[in-house]
């Protein structure tokens, strides 16, 4: 298999400590030794250490929803890549549209974060995607191309296969309106074309591209049938453990 599928559960700002614990225990009992798909959960920062201890050596991995690019220093409220490594994270979501929208994140800042993540061997899940107005104006591809070009500036082609891209059209996030498999495939294929332009064909073919935006147990299978969709980054439907397990095992329930 050229690219191993990867499913991420982005909890965003949800769950109590107790809910997080119960979720993780059930997830481990069902997917603790499941290797067909790479499974990663992204809980809020305060729960990372506890969840990391629960996950231990299982086949479920841990990631954070954001980080800063500096290693340490006077950056009140920020969390560094070293800290994430220290508590057992191997992945980090960078440039989620909610961070761009509510916290002013830019492609330039995301580029610095990608470089910092790679330096510390954290796998970055880099989010790109257009807003509804942009799609309506026929600008979706232009926007995604510009985001990718800026986010990947100065990154060595040998490092690119370690990066995962998440195509998350903003109009499909939390709205119940999923991109059709065809719309998603069309953009994923385009993302690979852009990677080929910036880097080369081999690199473009190695990078995993996830789809995100109202993914549910009942639409994951058809999305995964598309050749350039290598997994999903799931928000709402990842909060319920049974629903997340169904998504991870998209072919087997
Ligand atoms: P929903 O699955 O709730 O639409 O969220 C998608 C998302 O933002 C994942 O990062």
py3Dmol code that shows the C-alpha trace and the ligand (Angstrom):
import py3Dmol

protein = """\
ATOM      1  CA  UNK A   1       0.000   0.000   0.000  1.00  0.00           C
ATOM      2  CA  UNK A   2       1.450   3.332  -1.049  1.00  0.00           C
ATOM      3  CA  UNK A   3      -0.193   5.380   1.696  1.00  0.00           C
ATOM      4  CA  UNK A   4      -1.540   4.045   4.983  1.00  0.00           C
ATOM      5  CA  UNK A   5      -4.939   5.520   5.877  1.00  0.00           C
ATOM      6  CA  UNK A   6      -4.993   7.867   8.835  1.00  0.00           C
ATOM      7  CA  UNK A   7      -8.051   8.819  10.895  1.00  0.00           C
ATOM      8  CA  UNK A   8      -7.934  11.658  13.406  1.00  0.00           C
ATOM      9  CA  UNK A   9     -10.443  12.608  16.091  1.00  0.00           C
ATOM     10  CA  UNK A  10     -10.232  16.343  16.746  1.00  0.00           C
ATOM     11  CA  UNK A  11     -12.149  16.888  19.982  1.00  0.00           C
ATOM     12  CA  UNK A  12     -11.772  20.679  19.743  1.00  0.00           C
ATOM     13  CA  UNK A  13     -12.789  22.312  23.087  1.00  0.00           C
ATOM     14  CA  UNK A  14     -14.947  19.464  24.373  1.00  0.00           C
ATOM     15  CA  UNK A  15     -15.196  16.832  27.146  1.00  0.00           C
ATOM     16  CA  UNK A  16     -14.610  16.762  30.887  1.00  0.00           C
ATOM     17  CA  UNK A  17     -11.670  14.862  32.344  1.00  0.00           C
ATOM     18  CA  UNK A  18     -13.967  11.996  33.250  1.00  0.00           C
ATOM     19  CA  UNK A  19     -15.514  11.847  29.784  1.00  0.00           C
ATOM     20  CA  UNK A  20     -12.043  11.922  28.248  1.00  0.00           C
ATOM     21  CA  UNK A  21     -10.965   9.001  30.440  1.00  0.00           C
ATOM     22  CA  UNK A  22     -14.027   6.887  29.651  1.00  0.00           C
ATOM     23  CA  UNK A  23     -13.715   7.576  25.932  1.00  0.00           C
ATOM     24  CA  UNK A  24     -10.046   6.593  25.877  1.00  0.00           C
ATOM     25  CA  UNK A  25     -10.563   3.355  27.796  1.00  0.00           C
ATOM     26  CA  UNK A  26     -13.299   2.226  25.431  1.00  0.00           C
ATOM     27  CA  UNK A  27     -11.273   3.249  22.391  1.00  0.00           C
ATOM     28  CA  UNK A  28      -8.311   1.190  23.578  1.00  0.00           C
ATOM     29  CA  UNK A  29     -10.493  -1.838  24.231  1.00  0.00           C
ATOM     30  CA  UNK A  30     -11.745  -1.703  20.625  1.00  0.00           C
ATOM     31  CA  UNK A  31      -8.785  -0.321  18.682  1.00  0.00           C
ATOM     32  CA  UNK A  32      -5.775  -0.832  20.942  1.00  0.00           C
ATOM     33  CA  UNK A  33      -4.251  -3.378  18.562  1.00  0.00           C
ATOM     34  CA  UNK A  34      -5.900  -2.249  15.328  1.00  0.00           C
ATOM     35  CA  UNK A  35      -3.220  -1.582  12.721  1.00  0.00           C
ATOM     36  CA  UNK A  36      -5.087  -1.396   9.416  1.00  0.00           C
ATOM     37  CA  UNK A  37      -5.546   2.324   9.872  1.00  0.00           C
ATOM     38  CA  UNK A  38      -3.401   4.822  11.791  1.00  0.00           C
ATOM     39  CA  UNK A  39      -5.637   6.206  14.544  1.00  0.00           C
ATOM     40  CA  UNK A  40      -4.894   9.466  16.350  1.00  0.00           C
ATOM     41  CA  UNK A  41      -6.900  11.399  18.908  1.00  0.00           C
ATOM     42  CA  UNK A  42      -6.465  15.113  19.556  1.00  0.00           C
ATOM     43  CA  UNK A  43      -7.778  15.978  23.027  1.00  0.00           C
ATOM     44  CA  UNK A  44      -7.504  19.438  24.633  1.00  0.00           C
ATOM     45  CA  UNK A  45      -4.098  20.241  26.203  1.00  0.00           C
ATOM     46  CA  UNK A  46      -4.994  19.634  29.876  1.00  0.00           C
ATOM     47  CA  UNK A  47      -5.854  15.981  29.207  1.00  0.00           C
ATOM     48  CA  UNK A  48      -2.840  15.031  27.098  1.00  0.00           C
ATOM     49  CA  UNK A  49      -0.634  13.627  29.855  1.00  0.00           C
ATOM     50  CA  UNK A  50      -3.389  11.550  31.400  1.00  0.00           C
ATOM     51  CA  UNK A  51      -4.493  10.163  28.023  1.00  0.00           C
ATOM     52  CA  UNK A  52      -0.919   9.453  27.023  1.00  0.00           C
ATOM     53  CA  UNK A  53      -0.522   7.289  30.149  1.00  0.00           C
ATOM     54  CA  UNK A  54      -3.719   5.412  29.297  1.00  0.00           C
ATOM     55  CA  UNK A  55      -2.698   4.863  25.663  1.00  0.00           C
ATOM     56  CA  UNK A  56       0.739   3.545  26.646  1.00  0.00           C
ATOM     57  CA  UNK A  57       2.051   1.201  23.959  1.00  0.00           C
ATOM     58  CA  UNK A  58      -1.294   0.674  22.193  1.00  0.00           C
ATOM     59  CA  UNK A  59      -1.762   1.365  18.486  1.00  0.00           C
ATOM     60  CA  UNK A  60      -3.775   4.529  19.148  1.00  0.00           C
ATOM     61  CA  UNK A  61      -1.612   7.632  18.903  1.00  0.00           C
ATOM     62  CA  UNK A  62      -1.891  11.030  20.515  1.00  0.00           C
ATOM     63  CA  UNK A  63      -1.761  14.517  19.073  1.00  0.00           C
ATOM     64  CA  UNK A  64      -2.323  18.122  20.080  1.00  0.00           C
ATOM     65  CA  UNK A  65      -4.644  20.624  18.426  1.00  0.00           C
ATOM     66  CA  UNK A  66      -2.033  23.380  18.135  1.00  0.00           C
ATOM     67  CA  UNK A  67       1.387  24.510  19.343  1.00  0.00           C
ATOM     68  CA  UNK A  68       3.781  27.461  19.128  1.00  0.00           C
ATOM     69  CA  UNK A  69       6.945  27.382  17.012  1.00  0.00           C
ATOM     70  CA  UNK A  70       9.435  28.378  19.725  1.00  0.00           C
ATOM     71  CA  UNK A  71      11.006  25.781  22.017  1.00  0.00           C
ATOM     72  CA  UNK A  72      10.615  27.819  25.223  1.00  0.00           C
ATOM     73  CA  UNK A  73      10.537  31.336  26.566  1.00  0.00           C
ATOM     74  CA  UNK A  74       8.309  34.252  27.491  1.00  0.00           C
ATOM     75  CA  UNK A  75       5.223  33.343  25.430  1.00  0.00           C
ATOM     76  CA  UNK A  76       2.409  33.367  27.958  1.00  0.00           C
ATOM     77  CA  UNK A  77      -0.306  30.863  27.174  1.00  0.00           C
ATOM     78  CA  UNK A  78       1.622  28.983  24.515  1.00  0.00           C
ATOM     79  CA  UNK A  79       2.747  25.365  24.346  1.00  0.00           C
ATOM     80  CA  UNK A  80       5.992  24.256  22.685  1.00  0.00           C
ATOM     81  CA  UNK A  81       6.795  21.234  20.495  1.00  0.00           C
ATOM     82  CA  UNK A  82       9.162  19.962  23.205  1.00  0.00           C
ATOM     83  CA  UNK A  83       6.354  20.002  25.753  1.00  0.00           C
ATOM     84  CA  UNK A  84       4.132  18.009  23.407  1.00  0.00           C
ATOM     85  CA  UNK A  85       6.876  15.438  22.879  1.00  0.00           C
ATOM     86  CA  UNK A  86       7.423  15.285  26.622  1.00  0.00           C
ATOM     87  CA  UNK A  87       3.817  14.256  27.286  1.00  0.00           C
ATOM     88  CA  UNK A  88       3.770  11.624  24.536  1.00  0.00           C
ATOM     89  CA  UNK A  89       2.313  13.418  21.511  1.00  0.00           C
ATOM     90  CA  UNK A  90       3.475  12.330  18.079  1.00  0.00           C
ATOM     91  CA  UNK A  91       1.135  14.487  15.994  1.00  0.00           C
ATOM     92  CA  UNK A  92      -0.025  18.083  15.967  1.00  0.00           C
ATOM     93  CA  UNK A  93      -2.823  19.785  14.041  1.00  0.00           C
ATOM     94  CA  UNK A  94      -1.583  23.038  12.497  1.00  0.00           C
ATOM     95  CA  UNK A  95      -3.547  25.808  10.832  1.00  0.00           C
ATOM     96  CA  UNK A  96      -7.047  24.563  11.556  1.00  0.00           C
ATOM     97  CA  UNK A  97      -9.602  26.972  10.070  1.00  0.00           C
ATOM     98  CA  UNK A  98     -10.932  27.737  13.559  1.00  0.00           C
ATOM     99  CA  UNK A  99      -7.430  28.896  14.556  1.00  0.00           C
ATOM    100  CA  UNK A 100      -7.220  30.974  11.395  1.00  0.00           C
ATOM    101  CA  UNK A 101     -10.687  32.455  11.980  1.00  0.00           C
ATOM    102  CA  UNK A 102     -10.733  33.115  15.747  1.00  0.00           C
ATOM    103  CA  UNK A 103      -7.047  33.445  16.604  1.00  0.00           C
ATOM    104  CA  UNK A 104      -5.653  35.225  13.568  1.00  0.00           C
ATOM    105  CA  UNK A 105      -3.347  32.442  12.396  1.00  0.00           C
ATOM    106  CA  UNK A 106      -1.653  33.075   9.069  1.00  0.00           C
ATOM    107  CA  UNK A 107       0.023  30.835   6.506  1.00  0.00           C
ATOM    108  CA  UNK A 108       3.358  32.435   7.453  1.00  0.00           C
ATOM    109  CA  UNK A 109       2.923  31.456  11.104  1.00  0.00           C
ATOM    110  CA  UNK A 110       1.722  27.986  10.140  1.00  0.00           C
ATOM    111  CA  UNK A 111       4.862  27.599   8.004  1.00  0.00           C
ATOM    112  CA  UNK A 112       7.024  28.323  11.080  1.00  0.00           C
ATOM    113  CA  UNK A 113       5.014  25.817  13.097  1.00  0.00           C
ATOM    114  CA  UNK A 114       5.419  23.101  10.446  1.00  0.00           C
ATOM    115  CA  UNK A 115       9.189  23.617  10.478  1.00  0.00           C
ATOM    116  CA  UNK A 116       9.245  23.439  14.293  1.00  0.00           C
ATOM    117  CA  UNK A 117       7.123  20.264  14.316  1.00  0.00           C
ATOM    118  CA  UNK A 118       9.415  18.566  11.791  1.00  0.00           C
ATOM    119  CA  UNK A 119      12.490  19.580  13.766  1.00  0.00           C
ATOM    120  CA  UNK A 120      11.151  17.679  16.768  1.00  0.00           C
ATOM    121  CA  UNK A 121       9.773  14.732  14.792  1.00  0.00           C
ATOM    122  CA  UNK A 122       6.164  15.590  15.439  1.00  0.00           C
ATOM    123  CA  UNK A 123       3.926  14.753  12.484  1.00  0.00           C
ATOM    124  CA  UNK A 124       2.081  17.920  11.448  1.00  0.00           C
ATOM    125  CA  UNK A 125      -1.480  17.665  10.135  1.00  0.00           C
ATOM    126  CA  UNK A 126      -1.670  20.823   8.090  1.00  0.00           C
ATOM    127  CA  UNK A 127      -5.195  22.101   7.440  1.00  0.00           C
ATOM    128  CA  UNK A 128      -6.191  23.919   4.274  1.00  0.00           C
ATOM    129  CA  UNK A 129      -9.573  24.737   2.800  1.00  0.00           C
ATOM    130  CA  UNK A 130     -11.719  27.431   1.282  1.00  0.00           C
ATOM    131  CA  UNK A 131     -14.679  29.357   2.716  1.00  0.00           C
ATOM    132  CA  UNK A 132     -18.162  29.188   1.212  1.00  0.00           C
ATOM    133  CA  UNK A 133     -17.938  32.627  -0.498  1.00  0.00           C
ATOM    134  CA  UNK A 134     -14.636  31.594  -2.039  1.00  0.00           C
ATOM    135  CA  UNK A 135     -16.098  28.370  -3.429  1.00  0.00           C
ATOM    136  CA  UNK A 136     -19.134  30.249  -4.760  1.00  0.00           C
ATOM    137  CA  UNK A 137     -16.834  32.662  -6.573  1.00  0.00           C
ATOM    138  CA  UNK A 138     -14.934  29.744  -8.135  1.00  0.00           C
ATOM    139  CA  UNK A 139     -11.826  30.541  -6.083  1.00  0.00           C
ATOM    140  CA  UNK A 140     -11.555  27.299  -4.081  1.00  0.00           C
ATOM    141  CA  UNK A 141      -8.515  25.937  -5.887  1.00  0.00           C
ATOM    142  CA  UNK A 142      -6.739  29.284  -5.971  1.00  0.00           C
ATOM    143  CA  UNK A 143      -7.160  29.637  -2.196  1.00  0.00           C
ATOM    144  CA  UNK A 144      -5.946  26.106  -1.460  1.00  0.00           C
ATOM    145  CA  UNK A 145      -2.987  26.559  -3.803  1.00  0.00           C
ATOM    146  CA  UNK A 146      -1.999  29.790  -2.082  1.00  0.00           C
ATOM    147  CA  UNK A 147      -2.318  28.230   1.397  1.00  0.00           C
ATOM    148  CA  UNK A 148      -0.217  25.226   0.382  1.00  0.00           C
ATOM    149  CA  UNK A 149       2.448  27.273  -1.357  1.00  0.00           C
ATOM    150  CA  UNK A 150       2.898  29.565   1.665  1.00  0.00           C
ATOM    151  CA  UNK A 151       2.687  26.790   4.259  1.00  0.00           C
ATOM    152  CA  UNK A 152       5.329  24.679   2.459  1.00  0.00           C
ATOM    153  CA  UNK A 153       7.819  27.469   1.760  1.00  0.00           C
ATOM    154  CA  UNK A 154      11.381  26.467   2.624  1.00  0.00           C
ATOM    155  CA  UNK A 155      10.490  22.870   3.447  1.00  0.00           C
ATOM    156  CA  UNK A 156      12.783  20.205   2.072  1.00  0.00           C
ATOM    157  CA  UNK A 157      11.161  17.629  -0.221  1.00  0.00           C
ATOM    158  CA  UNK A 158      12.654  14.816   1.869  1.00  0.00           C
ATOM    159  CA  UNK A 159      10.599  16.050   4.859  1.00  0.00           C
ATOM    160  CA  UNK A 160       7.312  16.394   3.013  1.00  0.00           C
ATOM    161  CA  UNK A 161       6.181  12.735   3.199  1.00  0.00           C
ATOM    162  CA  UNK A 162       6.138  13.079   7.000  1.00  0.00           C
ATOM    163  CA  UNK A 163       3.496  15.783   6.711  1.00  0.00           C
ATOM    164  CA  UNK A 164      -0.208  14.987   6.502  1.00  0.00           C
ATOM    165  CA  UNK A 165      -2.501  17.467   4.783  1.00  0.00           C
ATOM    166  CA  UNK A 166      -6.116  17.834   5.867  1.00  0.00           C
ATOM    167  CA  UNK A 167      -8.430  19.335   3.271  1.00  0.00           C
ATOM    168  CA  UNK A 168     -11.215  20.881   5.315  1.00  0.00           C
ATOM    169  CA  UNK A 169     -13.588  23.073   3.316  1.00  0.00           C
ATOM    170  CA  UNK A 170     -14.757  25.614   5.893  1.00  0.00           C
ATOM    171  CA  UNK A 171     -18.364  25.406   4.661  1.00  0.00           C
ATOM    172  CA  UNK A 172     -18.468  21.702   5.543  1.00  0.00           C
ATOM    173  CA  UNK A 173     -17.135  21.998   9.110  1.00  0.00           C
ATOM    174  CA  UNK A 174     -19.785  21.402  11.754  1.00  0.00           C
ATOM    175  CA  UNK A 175     -22.538  22.206   9.271  1.00  0.00           C
ATOM    176  CA  UNK A 176     -23.702  18.688   8.424  1.00  0.00           C
ATOM    177  CA  UNK A 177     -22.956  19.558   4.815  1.00  0.00           C
ATOM    178  CA  UNK A 178     -20.209  17.191   3.635  1.00  0.00           C
ATOM    179  CA  UNK A 179     -18.350  17.753   0.403  1.00  0.00           C
ATOM    180  CA  UNK A 180     -19.470  15.066  -2.017  1.00  0.00           C
ATOM    181  CA  UNK A 181     -16.874  12.350  -2.596  1.00  0.00           C
ATOM    182  CA  UNK A 182     -16.408  13.809  -6.082  1.00  0.00           C
ATOM    183  CA  UNK A 183     -15.857  17.367  -4.796  1.00  0.00           C
ATOM    184  CA  UNK A 184     -13.395  16.086  -2.203  1.00  0.00           C
ATOM    185  CA  UNK A 185     -11.553  13.833  -4.682  1.00  0.00           C
ATOM    186  CA  UNK A 186     -11.298  16.692  -7.152  1.00  0.00           C
ATOM    187  CA  UNK A 187      -9.583  18.899  -4.543  1.00  0.00           C
ATOM    188  CA  UNK A 188      -7.391  16.098  -3.186  1.00  0.00           C
ATOM    189  CA  UNK A 189      -6.147  15.354  -6.685  1.00  0.00           C
ATOM    190  CA  UNK A 190      -5.485  19.062  -7.170  1.00  0.00           C
ATOM    191  CA  UNK A 191      -3.541  19.166  -3.865  1.00  0.00           C
ATOM    192  CA  UNK A 192      -1.336  16.372  -5.186  1.00  0.00           C
ATOM    193  CA  UNK A 193      -0.806  18.304  -8.421  1.00  0.00           C
ATOM    194  CA  UNK A 194       0.320  21.348  -6.429  1.00  0.00           C
ATOM    195  CA  UNK A 195       2.705  19.205  -4.364  1.00  0.00           C
ATOM    196  CA  UNK A 196       4.102  17.843  -7.602  1.00  0.00           C
ATOM    197  CA  UNK A 197       4.622  21.403  -8.883  1.00  0.00           C
ATOM    198  CA  UNK A 198       6.346  22.523  -5.673  1.00  0.00           C
ATOM    199  CA  UNK A 199       8.296  19.296  -5.078  1.00  0.00           C
ATOM    200  CA  UNK A 200       8.075  16.273  -7.402  1.00  0.00           C
ATOM    201  CA  UNK A 201       5.739  13.456  -8.377  1.00  0.00           C
ATOM    202  CA  UNK A 202       7.194  10.883  -6.004  1.00  0.00           C
ATOM    203  CA  UNK A 203       6.819  13.214  -3.035  1.00  0.00           C
ATOM    204  CA  UNK A 204       3.278  14.165  -4.070  1.00  0.00           C
ATOM    205  CA  UNK A 205       2.296  10.500  -4.211  1.00  0.00           C
ATOM    206  CA  UNK A 206       3.647   9.776  -0.735  1.00  0.00           C
ATOM    207  CA  UNK A 207       1.817  12.532   1.138  1.00  0.00           C
ATOM    208  CA  UNK A 208      -1.395  11.535   2.857  1.00  0.00           C
ATOM    209  CA  UNK A 209      -4.340  13.854   2.349  1.00  0.00           C
ATOM    210  CA  UNK A 210      -7.242  13.617   4.791  1.00  0.00           C
ATOM    211  CA  UNK A 211     -10.696  15.004   4.244  1.00  0.00           C
ATOM    212  CA  UNK A 212     -12.423  16.893   7.072  1.00  0.00           C
ATOM    213  CA  UNK A 213     -15.912  18.378   7.304  1.00  0.00           C
ATOM    214  CA  UNK A 214     -19.031  16.622   8.642  1.00  0.00           C
ATOM    215  CA  UNK A 215     -17.538  13.141   8.302  1.00  0.00           C
ATOM    216  CA  UNK A 216     -19.867  10.545   9.858  1.00  0.00           C
ATOM    217  CA  UNK A 217     -20.064   6.741  10.029  1.00  0.00           C
ATOM    218  CA  UNK A 218     -22.542   6.800   7.160  1.00  0.00           C
ATOM    219  CA  UNK A 219     -20.489   8.850   4.704  1.00  0.00           C
ATOM    220  CA  UNK A 220     -16.915   7.711   5.446  1.00  0.00           C
ATOM    221  CA  UNK A 221     -17.002   4.609   3.283  1.00  0.00           C
ATOM    222  CA  UNK A 222     -17.809   6.375   0.037  1.00  0.00           C
ATOM    223  CA  UNK A 223     -15.274   9.106   0.768  1.00  0.00           C
ATOM    224  CA  UNK A 224     -12.581   6.471   1.368  1.00  0.00           C
ATOM    225  CA  UNK A 225     -13.322   4.842  -1.967  1.00  0.00           C
ATOM    226  CA  UNK A 226     -11.846   7.850  -3.752  1.00  0.00           C
ATOM    227  CA  UNK A 227      -8.237   7.260  -4.812  1.00  0.00           C
ATOM    228  CA  UNK A 228      -6.735  10.433  -3.345  1.00  0.00           C
ATOM    229  CA  UNK A 229      -8.569  10.418   0.004  1.00  0.00           C
ATOM    230  CA  UNK A 230      -6.288   8.823   2.579  1.00  0.00           C
ATOM    231  CA  UNK A 231      -8.306   9.309   5.735  1.00  0.00           C
ATOM    232  CA  UNK A 232     -10.398  11.801   7.656  1.00  0.00           C
ATOM    233  CA  UNK A 233     -10.020  14.455  10.308  1.00  0.00           C
ATOM    234  CA  UNK A 234     -13.239  14.218  12.266  1.00  0.00           C
ATOM    235  CA  UNK A 235     -14.733  16.785  14.636  1.00  0.00           C
ATOM    236  CA  UNK A 236     -18.273  16.290  15.970  1.00  0.00           C
ATOM    237  CA  UNK A 237     -18.586  12.594  15.117  1.00  0.00           C
ATOM    238  CA  UNK A 238     -15.286  11.824  16.876  1.00  0.00           C
ATOM    239  CA  UNK A 239     -16.721  12.850  20.263  1.00  0.00           C
ATOM    240  CA  UNK A 240     -18.842   9.733  20.498  1.00  0.00           C
ATOM    241  CA  UNK A 241     -16.548   6.742  20.869  1.00  0.00           C
ATOM    242  CA  UNK A 242     -18.786   4.281  18.998  1.00  0.00           C
ATOM    243  CA  UNK A 243     -19.197   6.642  16.099  1.00  0.00           C
ATOM    244  CA  UNK A 244     -15.434   7.318  15.963  1.00  0.00           C
ATOM    245  CA  UNK A 245     -14.674   3.577  15.997  1.00  0.00           C
ATOM    246  CA  UNK A 246     -17.069   3.057  13.073  1.00  0.00           C
ATOM    247  CA  UNK A 247     -15.314   5.797  11.148  1.00  0.00           C
ATOM    248  CA  UNK A 248     -11.872   4.308  11.822  1.00  0.00           C
ATOM    249  CA  UNK A 249     -13.110   0.870  10.701  1.00  0.00           C
ATOM    250  CA  UNK A 250     -14.919   2.324   7.702  1.00  0.00           C
ATOM    251  CA  UNK A 251     -14.878  -0.898   5.786  1.00  0.00           C
ATOM    252  CA  UNK A 252     -15.767  -3.281   8.547  1.00  0.00           C
ATOM    253  CA  UNK A 253     -19.049  -2.538  10.199  1.00  0.00           C
TER     254      UNK A 253
END
"""
ligand_1 = """\
10
LIG
P -16.788 18.343 11.912
O -16.474 16.891 11.682
O -17.506 18.607 13.208
O -17.457 18.963 10.716
O -15.370 19.099 12.082
C -14.370 18.873 11.143
C -13.110 19.435 11.665
O -12.976 20.634 11.829
C -12.028 18.489 12.018
O -10.838 19.153 12.287
"""
view = py3Dmol.view(width=600, height=400)
view.addModel(protein, "pdb")
view.setStyle({"model": 0}, {"cartoon": {"style": "trace"}})
view.addModel(ligand_1, "xyz")
view.setStyle({"model": 1}, {"stick": {}})
view.zoomTo()
view.show()
